[in-house]
Amino acid sequence: MVGAALHGLVLALGLILPLGAQNVFVFNQGASGRKLVRAFPAVLTAALCDTALILLAVLGVSVIVLSAVWLKTALFAAGACFMVYMGWSIWRTAPRQTDDKGSGLPARKQAMFAMSVSLLNPHAILDTVGVIGTSSLGYAGSAKWSFTLATILVSWIWFFGLAMAGRMLGGLDRGGRIQAVINRISALIVWGMAVYLLYSTVSMFL
């Protein structure tokens, strides 16, 4: 069980550390709010979505679902369109000033965007299914659940840590200049993901 848990920890860290739309968005919300709690909708939604993806991968459900080409096409196309809109919203978000309440995006929009970059992200889905799901096949019983819970734990700790790091940086940004740069970078990364999704959608038919 200990070996399976360590395997899950290392594997999850390797998959979640690379910079991506999901990580950038959670960090951005931490930096945008005056208090860490204002980023909780993004953090909780991203963590819950990752938990759902991991459980579906370990149980083998996601492999069956993604075997349908039409479903993958719809998923990628919807993700691309939504990320174009999300990037535009982030780009237009005014940086927090020292004397205002700066809460970043509203809670509902945070949750909606966090869900989109989590569930409509082909990298996240394919990594979860192809790596975590496949790796879990080597375990059974309690060892398999130790592996699964370890990967889920890493996800939750990571997203809360990202939001905290963003909040610390935001606290140093009195004039909102750093936040303005973060917003622009976040929007560009999200738009880059949208372009990739469109390319992936078209490639299915070539």
N, CA and C atoms as a LAMMPS dump frame, in Angstrom:
ITEM: TIMESTEP
0
ITEM: NUMBER OF ATOMS
618
ITEM: BOX BOUNDS ff ff ff
-5.0000000000000000e+02 5.0000000000000000e+02
-5.0000000000000000e+02 5.0000000000000000e+02
-5.0000000000000000e+02 5.0000000000000000e+02
ITEM: ATOMS id mol type element x y z
1 1 1 N 0.815 -1.211 0
2 1 2 C 0 0 0
3 1 3 C 0.856 1.271 0
4 2 1 N 1.934 1.25 0.798
5 2 2 C 2.806 2.426 0.86
6 2 3 C 3.456 2.685 -0.496
7 3 1 N 3.912 1.593 -1.136
8 3 2 C 4.529 1.733 -2.454
9 3 3 C 3.562 2.278 -3.477
10 4 1 N 2.316 1.82 -3.419
11 4 2 C 1.294 2.294 -4.353
12 4 3 C 0.996 3.771 -4.119
13 5 1 N 0.941 4.167 -2.835
14 5 2 C 0.671 5.567 -2.502
15 5 3 C 1.807 6.467 -2.993
16 6 1 N 3.047 6.047 -2.786
17 6 2 C 4.199 6.825 -3.252
18 6 3 C 4.205 6.938 -4.776
19 7 1 N 3.852 5.839 -5.436
20 7 2 C 3.757 5.853 -6.894
21 7 3 C 2.723 6.881 -7.344
22 8 1 N 1.571 6.888 -6.676
23 8 2 C 0.524 7.836 -7.016
24 8 3 C 0.951 9.276 -6.787
25 9 1 N 1.674 9.532 -5.684
26 9 2 C 2.148 10.883 -5.377
27 9 3 C 3.106 11.391 -6.446
28 10 1 N 4.099 10.567 -6.777
29 10 2 C 5.11 10.965 -7.764
30 10 3 C 4.478 11.148 -9.141
31 11 1 N 3.612 10.238 -9.51
32 11 2 C 2.963 10.293 -10.82
33 11 3 C 2.09 11.539 -10.947
34 12 1 N 1.305 11.823 -9.909
35 12 2 C 0.423 12.99 -9.935
36 12 3 C 1.225 14.285 -10.004
37 13 1 N 2.323 14.349 -9.266
38 13 2 C 3.17 15.547 -9.309
39 13 3 C 3.737 15.768 -10.705
40 14 1 N 4.157 14.693 -11.333
41 14 2 C 4.72 14.801 -12.674
42 14 3 C 3.717 15.282 -13.699
43 15 1 N 2.454 14.934 -13.499
44 15 2 C 1.415 15.325 -14.451
45 15 3 C 0.874 16.725 -14.191
46 16 1 N 0.855 17.138 -12.937
47 16 2 C 0.188 18.392 -12.594
48 16 3 C 1.13 19.593 -12.58
49 17 1 N 2.431 19.37 -12.463
50 17 2 C 3.387 20.471 -12.377
51 17 3 C 3.53 21.315 -13.645
52 18 1 N 3.518 20.711 -14.848
53 18 2 C 3.708 21.536 -16.052
54 18 3 C 2.685 22.661 -16.156
55 19 1 N 3.145 23.808 -16.674
56 19 2 C 2.278 24.982 -16.825
57 19 3 C 1.173 24.693 -17.837
58 20 1 N -0.043 25.005 -17.474
59 20 2 C -1.175 24.79 -18.363
60 20 3 C -2.296 25.752 -18.022
61 21 1 N -3.359 25.71 -18.799
62 21 2 C -4.468 26.635 -18.6
63 21 3 C -5.097 26.494 -17.221
64 22 1 N -5.2 25.274 -16.735
65 22 2 C -5.811 25.027 -15.432
66 22 3 C -4.988 25.652 -14.305
67 23 1 N -3.682 25.398 -14.305
68 23 2 C -2.803 25.951 -13.279
69 23 3 C -2.755 27.469 -13.333
70 24 1 N -2.646 28 -14.537
71 24 2 C -2.574 29.459 -14.707
72 24 3 C -3.852 30.123 -14.209
73 25 1 N -4.985 29.522 -14.503
74 25 2 C -6.25 30.121 -14.096
75 25 3 C -6.387 30.162 -12.577
76 26 1 N -6.053 29.056 -11.899
77 26 2 C -6.156 29.02 -10.434
78 26 3 C -5.189 30.026 -9.806
79 27 1 N -3.962 30.079 -10.318
80 27 2 C -2.981 31.047 -9.82
81 27 3 C -3.48 32.472 -10.027
82 28 1 N -4.052 32.72 -11.19
83 28 2 C -4.571 34.04 -11.529
84 28 3 C -5.649 34.476 -10.554
85 29 1 N -6.54 33.58 -10.196
86 29 2 C -7.608 33.932 -9.269
87 29 3 C -7.084 34.19 -7.867
88 30 1 N -6.023 33.471 -7.484
89 30 2 C -5.402 33.738 -6.196
90 30 3 C -4.78 35.117 -6.158
91 31 1 N -4.153 35.518 -7.264
92 31 2 C -3.499 36.82 -7.337
93 31 3 C -4.509 37.956 -7.456
94 32 1 N -5.671 37.681 -8.03
95 32 2 C -6.668 38.728 -8.282
96 32 3 C -7.431 39.143 -7.034
97 33 1 N -7.626 38.215 -6.111
98 33 2 C -8.44 38.515 -4.937
99 33 3 C -7.65 39.129 -3.804
100 34 1 N -8.341 39.932 -2.998
101 34 2 C -7.692 40.544 -1.847
102 34 3 C -7.52 39.535 -0.723
103 35 1 N -8.397 38.534 -0.703
104 35 2 C -8.32 37.46 0.283
105 35 3 C -8.286 36.121 -0.434
106 36 1 N -7.587 35.154 0.163
107 36 2 C -7.443 33.835 -0.451
108 36 3 C -8.793 33.156 -0.656
109 37 1 N -9.715 33.391 0.274
110 37 2 C -11.013 32.732 0.208
111 37 3 C -11.766 33.071 -1.072
112 38 1 N -11.468 34.22 -1.686
113 38 2 C -12.167 34.616 -2.912
114 38 3 C -11.786 33.742 -4.098
115 39 1 N -10.675 33.008 -3.985
116 39 2 C -10.247 32.107 -5.058
117 39 3 C -10.762 30.691 -4.838
118 40 1 N -11.466 30.455 -3.73
119 40 2 C -11.925 29.102 -3.409
120 40 3 C -12.849 28.489 -4.467
121 41 1 N -13.743 29.258 -5.11
122 41 2 C -14.571 28.637 -6.155
123 41 3 C -13.741 28 -7.256
124 42 1 N -12.672 28.676 -7.684
125 42 2 C -11.796 28.124 -8.719
126 42 3 C -11.024 26.922 -8.205
127 43 1 N -10.501 27.032 -6.989
128 43 2 C -9.717 25.952 -6.39
129 43 3 C -10.557 24.695 -6.201
130 44 1 N -11.712 24.854 -5.576
131 44 2 C -12.567 23.703 -5.281
132 44 3 C -13.082 23.048 -6.558
133 45 1 N -13.462 23.86 -7.538
134 45 2 C -13.974 23.304 -8.795
135 45 3 C -12.887 22.526 -9.525
136 46 1 N -11.685 23.1 -9.612
137 46 2 C -10.575 22.414 -10.292
138 46 3 C -10.225 21.109 -9.585
139 47 1 N -10.191 21.142 -8.255
140 47 2 C -9.847 19.94 -7.488
141 47 3 C -10.922 18.865 -7.622
142 48 1 N -12.189 19.271 -7.571
143 48 2 C -13.286 18.306 -7.71
144 48 3 C -13.318 17.691 -9.102
145 49 1 N -13.039 18.512 -10.128
146 49 2 C -13.021 17.995 -11.5
147 49 3 C -11.882 16.987 -11.673
148 50 1 N -10.715 17.305 -11.127
149 50 2 C -9.598 16.364 -11.196
150 50 3 C -9.923 15.069 -10.467
151 51 1 N -10.58 15.197 -9.317
152 51 2 C -10.975 14.012 -8.551
153 51 3 C -11.908 13.129 -9.376
154 52 1 N -12.875 13.754 -10.039
155 52 2 C -13.819 13.002 -10.866
156 52 3 C -13.105 12.312 -12.024
157 53 1 N -12.181 13.026 -12.687
158 53 2 C -11.441 12.449 -13.814
159 53 3 C -10.587 11.268 -13.368
160 54 1 N -9.94 11.413 -12.21
161 54 2 C -9.093 10.33 -11.7
162 54 3 C -9.931 9.099 -11.373
163 55 1 N -11.063 9.298 -10.707
164 55 2 C -11.924 8.169 -10.355
165 55 3 C -12.472 7.478 -11.603
166 56 1 N -12.874 8.27 -12.596
167 56 2 C -13.383 7.69 -13.842
168 56 3 C -12.298 6.91 -14.566
169 57 1 N -11.064 7.429 -14.512
170 57 2 C -9.949 6.747 -15.176
171 57 3 C -9.618 5.429 -14.482
172 58 1 N -9.563 5.458 -13.16
173 58 2 C -9.228 4.254 -12.391
174 58 3 C -10.311 3.189 -12.548
175 59 1 N -11.559 3.625 -12.615
176 59 2 C -12.671 2.684 -12.766
177 59 3 C -12.861 2.235 -14.212
178 60 1 N -12.14 2.858 -15.143
179 60 2 C -12.203 2.455 -16.544
180 60 3 C -13.351 3.045 -17.329
181 61 1 N -14.126 3.939 -16.716
182 61 2 C -15.295 4.515 -17.393
183 61 3 C -14.871 5.472 -18.502
184 62 1 N -13.856 6.29 -18.237
185 62 2 C -13.448 7.32 -19.195
186 62 3 C -12.924 6.725 -20.496
187 63 1 N -12.291 5.565 -20.425
188 63 2 C -11.782 4.923 -21.64
189 63 3 C -12.921 4.572 -22.584
190 64 1 N -14.016 4.071 -22.021
191 64 2 C -15.18 3.705 -22.817
192 64 3 C -15.812 4.944 -23.447
193 65 1 N -15.926 6.02 -22.645
194 65 2 C -16.566 7.251 -23.124
195 65 3 C -15.765 7.883 -24.25
196 66 1 N -14.431 7.983 -24.077
197 66 2 C -13.592 8.656 -25.062
198 66 3 C -13.325 7.822 -26.308
199 67 1 N -13.795 6.587 -26.33
200 67 2 C -13.624 5.759 -27.525
201 67 3 C -14.568 6.199 -28.643
202 68 1 N -15.572 6.994 -28.301
203 68 2 C -16.51 7.521 -29.295
204 68 3 C -15.913 8.765 -29.949
205 69 1 N -15.616 8.698 -31.243
206 69 2 C -14.982 9.807 -31.958
207 69 3 C -15.863 11.05 -31.939
208 70 1 N -17.162 10.883 -32.131
209 70 2 C -18.061 12.035 -32.167
210 70 3 C -18.058 12.78 -30.842
211 71 1 N -17.911 12.03 -29.733
212 71 2 C -17.908 12.661 -28.416
213 71 3 C -16.615 13.452 -28.198
214 72 1 N -15.492 12.89 -28.639
215 72 2 C -14.221 13.598 -28.536
216 72 3 C -14.242 14.865 -29.38
217 73 1 N -14.831 14.759 -30.577
218 73 2 C -14.917 15.922 -31.456
219 73 3 C -15.749 17.029 -30.816
220 74 1 N -16.896 16.664 -30.282
221 74 2 C -17.769 17.64 -29.632
222 74 3 C -17.089 18.258 -28.418
223 75 1 N -16.38 17.429 -27.661
224 75 2 C -15.693 17.893 -26.459
225 75 3 C -14.613 18.902 -26.796
226 76 1 N -13.787 18.58 -27.794
227 76 2 C -12.693 19.464 -28.193
228 76 3 C -13.216 20.767 -28.789
229 77 1 N -14.246 20.673 -29.646
230 77 2 C -14.798 21.872 -30.282
231 77 3 C -15.434 22.797 -29.252
232 78 1 N -16.195 22.224 -28.33
233 78 2 C -16.828 23.027 -27.283
234 78 3 C -15.767 23.669 -26.4
235 79 1 N -14.733 22.912 -26.093
236 79 2 C -13.653 23.441 -25.272
237 79 3 C -12.958 24.615 -25.939
238 80 1 N -12.714 24.515 -27.232
239 80 2 C -12.04 25.591 -27.969
240 80 3 C -12.874 26.872 -27.934
241 81 1 N -14.159 26.752 -28.216
242 81 2 C -15.037 27.928 -28.233
243 81 3 C -15.111 28.577 -26.851
244 82 1 N -15.233 27.749 -25.838
245 82 2 C -15.372 28.294 -24.493
246 82 3 C -14.076 28.951 -24.029
247 83 1 N -12.931 28.388 -24.415
248 83 2 C -11.659 28.968 -23.992
249 83 3 C -11.365 30.285 -24.698
250 84 1 N -11.868 30.465 -25.901
251 84 2 C -11.74 31.759 -26.575
252 84 3 C -12.476 32.818 -25.76
253 85 1 N -13.681 32.484 -25.331
254 85 2 C -14.467 33.406 -24.509
255 85 3 C -13.808 33.642 -23.152
256 86 1 N -13.289 32.585 -22.545
257 86 2 C -12.656 32.698 -21.242
258 86 3 C -11.412 33.577 -21.314
259 87 1 N -10.613 33.389 -22.364
260 87 2 C -9.416 34.206 -22.547
261 87 3 C -9.76 35.677 -22.675
262 88 1 N -10.826 35.97 -23.396
263 88 2 C -11.258 37.358 -23.574
264 88 3 C -11.709 37.966 -22.245
265 89 1 N -12.41 37.177 -21.428
266 89 2 C -12.867 37.666 -20.127
267 89 3 C -11.685 37.96 -19.208
268 90 1 N -10.7 37.078 -19.216
269 90 2 C -9.52 37.293 -18.376
270 90 3 C -8.727 38.498 -18.866
271 91 1 N -8.613 38.628 -20.181
272 91 2 C -7.857 39.75 -20.76
273 91 3 C -8.468 41.086 -20.335
274 92 1 N -9.791 41.125 -20.269
275 92 2 C -10.493 42.373 -19.945
276 92 3 C -10.602 42.617 -18.446
277 93 1 N -10.255 41.635 -17.608
278 93 2 C -10.373 41.799 -16.162
279 93 3 C -9.415 42.879 -15.675
280 94 1 N -9.953 43.878 -15.016
281 94 2 C -9.123 44.977 -14.513
282 94 3 C -8.298 44.497 -13.329
283 95 1 N -7.015 44.877 -13.266
284 95 2 C -6.171 44.481 -12.138
285 95 3 C -6.656 45.111 -10.845
286 96 1 N -6.452 44.42 -9.748
287 96 2 C -6.883 44.918 -8.439
288 96 3 C -6.022 46.085 -7.995
289 97 1 N -6.644 47.108 -7.485
290 97 2 C -5.931 48.248 -6.92
291 97 3 C -5.884 48.096 -5.404
292 98 1 N -4.99 48.825 -4.763
293 98 2 C -4.781 48.684 -3.326
294 98 3 C -6.032 49.026 -2.517
295 99 1 N -6.826 49.982 -3.002
296 99 2 C -7.931 50.476 -2.201
297 99 3 C -9.284 49.899 -2.567
298 100 1 N -9.31 48.896 -3.436
299 100 2 C -10.614 48.31 -3.764
300 100 3 C -10.709 46.898 -3.214
301 101 1 N -11.838 46.255 -3.475
302 101 2 C -12.079 44.937 -2.907
303 101 3 C -11.584 43.804 -3.789
304 102 1 N -11.086 44.117 -4.959
305 102 2 C -10.525 43.17 -5.907
306 102 3 C -10.782 41.704 -5.661
307 103 1 N -11.807 41.178 -6.202
308 103 2 C -12.157 39.783 -5.952
309 103 3 C -11.939 38.888 -7.147
310 104 1 N -11.306 39.41 -8.219
311 104 2 C -11.142 38.589 -9.407
312 104 3 C -12.485 38.364 -10.064
313 105 1 N -12.643 37.224 -10.708
314 105 2 C -13.911 36.909 -11.362
315 105 3 C -14.956 36.524 -10.321
316 106 1 N -16.243 36.723 -10.633
317 106 2 C -17.31 36.298 -9.711
318 106 3 C -17.238 34.792 -9.477
319 107 1 N -17.77 34.344 -8.34
320 107 2 C -17.683 32.934 -7.959
321 107 3 C -18.245 32.008 -9.028
322 108 1 N -19.406 32.362 -9.586
323 108 2 C -20.033 31.497 -10.594
324 108 3 C -19.163 31.386 -11.841
325 109 1 N -18.593 32.521 -12.273
326 109 2 C -17.744 32.499 -13.459
327 109 3 C -16.44 31.762 -13.187
328 110 1 N -15.906 31.901 -11.975
329 110 2 C -14.705 31.144 -11.59
330 110 3 C -14.957 29.643 -11.717
331 111 1 N -16.074 29.203 -11.158
332 111 2 C -16.405 27.775 -11.188
333 111 3 C -16.599 27.293 -12.623
334 112 1 N -17.294 28.094 -13.416
335 112 2 C -17.57 27.718 -14.804
336 112 3 C -16.274 27.624 -15.606
337 113 1 N -15.381 28.607 -15.438
338 113 2 C -14.127 28.601 -16.174
339 113 3 C -13.211 27.483 -15.69
340 114 1 N -13.155 27.272 -14.377
341 114 2 C -12.312 26.201 -13.839
342 114 3 C -12.781 24.841 -14.333
343 115 1 N -14.091 24.687 -14.446
344 115 2 C -14.643 23.428 -14.957
345 115 3 C -14.269 23.227 -16.424
346 116 1 N -14.289 24.32 -17.191
347 116 2 C -13.985 24.21 -18.616
348 116 3 C -12.525 23.831 -18.847
349 117 1 N -11.588 24.476 -18.112
350 117 2 C -10.171 24.168 -18.33
351 117 3 C -9.797 22.818 -17.736
352 118 1 N -10.666 22.259 -16.912
353 118 2 C -10.412 20.938 -16.331
354 118 3 C -11.016 19.814 -17.172
355 119 1 N -12.279 19.986 -17.559
356 119 2 C -13 18.918 -18.257
357 119 3 C -12.938 19.018 -19.776
358 120 1 N -12.592 20.198 -20.3
359 120 2 C -12.495 20.37 -21.75
360 120 3 C -11.045 20.492 -22.204
361 121 1 N -10.142 20.044 -21.366
362 121 2 C -8.708 20.108 -21.652
363 121 3 C -8.221 18.723 -22.08
364 122 1 N -7.881 18.542 -23.343
365 122 2 C -7.47 17.212 -23.808
366 122 3 C -6.241 16.674 -23.11
367 123 1 N -5.307 17.56 -22.754
368 123 2 C -4.111 17.11 -22.053
369 123 3 C -4.476 16.502 -20.706
370 124 1 N -5.333 17.202 -19.964
371 124 2 C -5.739 16.716 -18.651
372 124 3 C -6.469 15.385 -18.756
373 125 1 N -7.373 15.301 -19.723
374 125 2 C -8.159 14.083 -19.881
375 125 3 C -7.298 12.908 -20.335
376 126 1 N -6.483 13.14 -21.373
377 126 2 C -5.672 12.049 -21.912
378 126 3 C -4.583 11.619 -20.937
379 127 1 N -4.015 12.572 -20.2
380 127 2 C -3.018 12.208 -19.191
381 127 3 C -3.647 11.384 -18.082
382 128 1 N -4.84 11.801 -17.661
383 128 2 C -5.53 11.084 -16.592
384 128 3 C -5.889 9.667 -17.026
385 129 1 N -6.463 9.568 -18.231
386 129 2 C -6.873 8.252 -18.736
387 129 3 C -5.663 7.392 -19.102
388 130 1 N -4.742 7.988 -19.868
389 130 2 C -3.623 7.213 -20.384
390 130 3 C -2.55 6.884 -19.379
391 131 1 N -2.323 7.787 -18.422
392 131 2 C -1.237 7.569 -17.463
393 131 3 C -1.747 7.044 -16.121
394 132 1 N -2.627 7.819 -15.483
395 132 2 C -3.127 7.391 -14.175
396 132 3 C -3.998 6.156 -14.297
397 133 1 N -4.906 6.16 -15.278
398 133 2 C -5.777 4.993 -15.462
399 133 3 C -4.993 3.732 -15.778
400 134 1 N -4.017 3.862 -16.678
401 134 2 C -3.202 2.702 -17.046
402 134 3 C -2.34 2.229 -15.885
403 135 1 N -1.747 3.169 -15.153
404 135 2 C -0.88 2.812 -14.026
405 135 3 C -1.658 2.114 -12.915
406 136 1 N -2.914 2.486 -12.755
407 136 2 C -3.722 1.879 -11.694
408 136 3 C -4.014 0.405 -11.953
409 137 1 N -3.854 -0.024 -13.216
410 137 2 C -4.122 -1.429 -13.551
411 137 3 C -3.149 -2.383 -12.868
412 138 1 N -2.006 -1.846 -12.439
413 138 2 C -1.016 -2.685 -11.771
414 138 3 C -1.339 -2.954 -10.319
415 139 1 N -2.409 -2.399 -9.819
416 139 2 C -2.773 -2.577 -8.407
417 139 3 C -4.193 -3.129 -8.276
418 140 1 N -4.464 -3.675 -7.127
419 140 2 C -5.798 -4.219 -6.857
420 140 3 C -6.116 -4.021 -5.384
421 141 1 N -7.392 -4.006 -5.075
422 141 2 C -7.817 -3.894 -3.688
423 141 3 C -7.375 -2.618 -3.004
424 142 1 N -6.87 -2.753 -1.778
425 142 2 C -6.476 -1.585 -0.987
426 142 3 C -5.305 -0.831 -1.614
427 143 1 N -4.41 -1.54 -2.292
428 143 2 C -3.269 -0.884 -2.932
429 143 3 C -3.755 0.041 -4.046
430 144 1 N -4.758 -0.387 -4.786
431 144 2 C -5.297 0.435 -5.865
432 144 3 C -5.928 1.701 -5.321
433 145 1 N -6.63 1.598 -4.192
434 145 2 C -7.264 2.775 -3.625
435 145 3 C -6.251 3.69 -2.957
436 146 1 N -5.164 3.128 -2.45
437 146 2 C -4.085 3.955 -1.903
438 146 3 C -3.459 4.781 -3.016
439 147 1 N -3.236 4.143 -4.162
440 147 2 C -2.7 4.836 -5.333
441 147 3 C -3.645 5.953 -5.768
442 148 1 N -4.934 5.646 -5.826
443 148 2 C -5.936 6.612 -6.276
444 148 3 C -6.047 7.804 -5.33
445 149 1 N -6.135 7.523 -4.035
446 149 2 C -6.273 8.596 -3.052
447 149 3 C -5.034 9.483 -3.014
448 150 1 N -3.863 8.905 -3.249
449 150 2 C -2.628 9.689 -3.26
450 150 3 C -2.63 10.691 -4.416
451 151 1 N -3.06 10.247 -5.593
452 151 2 C -3.112 11.151 -6.739
453 151 3 C -4.133 12.263 -6.514
454 152 1 N -5.253 11.923 -5.891
455 152 2 C -6.279 12.925 -5.601
456 152 3 C -5.769 13.939 -4.572
457 153 1 N -5.057 13.45 -3.556
458 153 2 C -4.517 14.329 -2.51
459 153 3 C -3.545 15.351 -3.091
460 154 1 N -2.693 14.908 -4.002
461 154 2 C -1.741 15.817 -4.648
462 154 3 C -2.491 16.929 -5.376
463 155 1 N -3.553 16.57 -6.068
464 155 2 C -4.34 17.544 -6.822
465 155 3 C -4.907 18.625 -5.905
466 156 1 N -5.495 18.24 -4.794
467 156 2 C -6.1 19.195 -3.874
468 156 3 C -5.047 20.112 -3.255
469 157 1 N -3.947 19.524 -2.798
470 157 2 C -2.892 20.322 -2.175
471 157 3 C -2.288 21.288 -3.188
472 158 1 N -2.096 20.82 -4.419
473 158 2 C -1.477 21.643 -5.453
474 158 3 C -2.316 22.875 -5.782
475 159 1 N -3.61 22.702 -5.963
476 159 2 C -4.459 23.831 -6.334
477 159 3 C -4.572 24.858 -5.205
478 160 1 N -4.66 24.382 -3.97
479 160 2 C -4.672 25.326 -2.855
480 160 3 C -3.328 26.048 -2.758
481 161 1 N -2.24 25.333 -3.011
482 161 2 C -0.92 25.95 -2.993
483 161 3 C -0.753 26.996 -4.078
484 162 1 N -1.288 26.707 -5.274
485 162 2 C -1.225 27.67 -6.369
486 162 3 C -1.963 28.963 -6.018
487 163 1 N -3.149 28.814 -5.457
488 163 2 C -3.928 29.994 -5.08
489 163 3 C -3.201 30.8 -4.007
490 164 1 N -2.573 30.121 -3.055
491 164 2 C -1.822 30.807 -2.002
492 164 3 C -0.628 31.553 -2.591
493 165 1 N 0.07 30.918 -3.537
494 165 2 C 1.208 31.577 -4.186
495 165 3 C 0.751 32.811 -4.949
496 166 1 N -0.381 32.693 -5.627
497 166 2 C -0.932 33.839 -6.342
498 166 3 C -1.305 34.963 -5.393
499 167 1 N -1.896 34.605 -4.248
500 167 2 C -2.289 35.623 -3.254
501 167 3 C -1.063 36.344 -2.699
502 168 1 N 0.024 35.599 -2.465
503 168 2 C 1.256 36.213 -1.964
504 168 3 C 1.815 37.204 -2.977
505 169 1 N 1.804 36.816 -4.249
506 169 2 C 2.288 37.728 -5.283
507 169 3 C 1.377 38.942 -5.408
508 170 1 N 0.077 38.705 -5.324
509 170 2 C -0.879 39.796 -5.414
510 170 3 C -0.706 40.796 -4.289
511 171 1 N -0.302 40.314 -3.104
512 171 2 C -0.093 41.201 -1.976
513 171 3 C 1.073 42.16 -2.185
514 172 1 N 2.008 41.788 -3.059
515 172 2 C 3.16 42.647 -3.343
516 172 3 C 2.88 43.62 -4.476
517 173 1 N 1.749 43.424 -5.133
518 173 2 C 1.422 44.207 -6.332
519 173 3 C 0.495 45.357 -5.972
520 174 1 N 1.043 46.423 -5.411
521 174 2 C 0.227 47.537 -4.945
522 174 3 C -0.48 48.284 -6.072
523 175 1 N 0.195 48.467 -7.177
524 175 2 C -0.393 49.246 -8.26
525 175 3 C -1.157 48.431 -9.277
526 176 1 N -1.151 47.113 -9.141
527 176 2 C -1.875 46.256 -10.075
528 176 3 C -1.134 45.971 -11.37
529 177 1 N 0.13 46.392 -11.463
530 177 2 C 0.873 46.191 -12.707
531 177 3 C 1.204 44.723 -12.947
532 178 1 N 1.641 44.034 -11.878
533 178 2 C 1.962 42.609 -12.019
534 178 3 C 0.71 41.829 -12.4
535 179 1 N -0.415 42.194 -11.761
536 179 2 C -1.667 41.502 -12.063
537 179 3 C -2.082 41.697 -13.508
538 180 1 N -1.851 42.889 -14.039
539 180 2 C -2.188 43.154 -15.436
540 180 3 C -1.387 42.242 -16.359
541 181 1 N -0.106 42.046 -16.046
542 181 2 C 0.751 41.16 -16.846
543 181 3 C 0.272 39.717 -16.724
544 182 1 N -0.058 39.307 -15.488
545 182 2 C -0.547 37.937 -15.266
546 182 3 C -1.826 37.692 -16.055
547 183 1 N -2.719 38.69 -16.062
548 183 2 C -3.972 38.55 -16.821
549 183 3 C -3.698 38.34 -18.306
550 184 1 N -2.761 39.121 -18.838
551 184 2 C -2.432 39.007 -20.263
552 184 3 C -1.819 37.641 -20.575
553 185 1 N -0.883 37.216 -19.725
554 185 2 C -0.232 35.912 -19.934
555 185 3 C -1.257 34.784 -19.822
556 186 1 N -2.134 34.881 -18.826
557 186 2 C -3.168 33.859 -18.635
558 186 3 C -4.065 33.758 -19.857
559 187 1 N -4.479 34.918 -20.373
560 187 2 C -5.357 34.934 -21.546
561 187 3 C -4.663 34.319 -22.752
562 188 1 N -3.385 34.636 -22.952
563 188 2 C -2.641 34.098 -24.091
564 188 3 C -2.49 32.582 -23.998
565 189 1 N -2.238 32.071 -22.787
566 189 2 C -2.114 30.62 -22.603
567 189 3 C -3.442 29.929 -22.886
568 190 1 N -4.526 30.526 -22.398
569 190 2 C -5.858 29.945 -22.639
570 190 3 C -6.186 29.973 -24.131
571 191 1 N -5.859 31.07 -24.805
572 191 2 C -6.092 31.135 -26.25
573 191 3 C -5.215 30.126 -26.995
574 192 1 N -4.001 29.928 -26.505
575 192 2 C -3.131 28.907 -27.112
576 192 3 C -3.745 27.527 -26.997
577 193 1 N -4.358 27.25 -25.846
578 193 2 C -5.037 25.971 -25.661
579 193 3 C -6.235 25.849 -26.608
580 194 1 N -6.931 26.96 -26.846
581 194 2 C -8.071 26.945 -27.761
582 194 3 C -7.617 26.607 -29.179
583 195 1 N -6.49 27.194 -29.593
584 195 2 C -5.945 26.898 -30.922
585 195 3 C -5.577 25.421 -31.029
586 196 1 N -4.97 24.895 -29.962
587 196 2 C -4.593 23.476 -29.952
588 196 3 C -5.826 22.584 -30.044
589 197 1 N -6.872 22.946 -29.332
590 197 2 C -8.103 22.165 -29.372
591 197 3 C -8.712 22.162 -30.77
592 198 1 N -8.709 23.326 -31.427
593 198 2 C -9.236 23.405 -32.792
594 198 3 C -8.397 22.552 -33.731
595 199 1 N -7.074 22.604 -33.565
596 199 2 C -6.177 21.784 -34.388
597 199 3 C -6.447 20.298 -34.161
598 200 1 N -6.631 19.921 -32.892
599 200 2 C -6.904 18.521 -32.578
600 200 3 C -8.227 18.067 -33.176
601 201 1 N -9.217 18.954 -33.168
602 201 2 C -10.529 18.618 -33.736
603 201 3 C -10.435 18.384 -35.232
604 202 1 N -9.734 19.296 -35.946
605 202 2 C -9.581 19.161 -37.384
606 202 3 C -8.753 17.928 -37.735
607 203 1 N -7.739 17.629 -36.929
608 203 2 C -6.847 16.486 -37.205
609 203 3 C -7.584 15.156 -37.172
610 204 1 N -8.681 15.082 -36.447
611 204 2 C -9.447 13.839 -36.371
612 204 3 C -10.033 13.452 -37.711
613 205 1 N -10.196 14.428 -38.602
614 205 2 C -10.835 14.166 -39.88
615 205 3 C -9.859 14.184 -41.049
616 206 1 N -8.573 14.361 -40.741
617 206 2 C -7.566 14.394 -41.814
618 206 3 C -6.908 13.034 -41.991
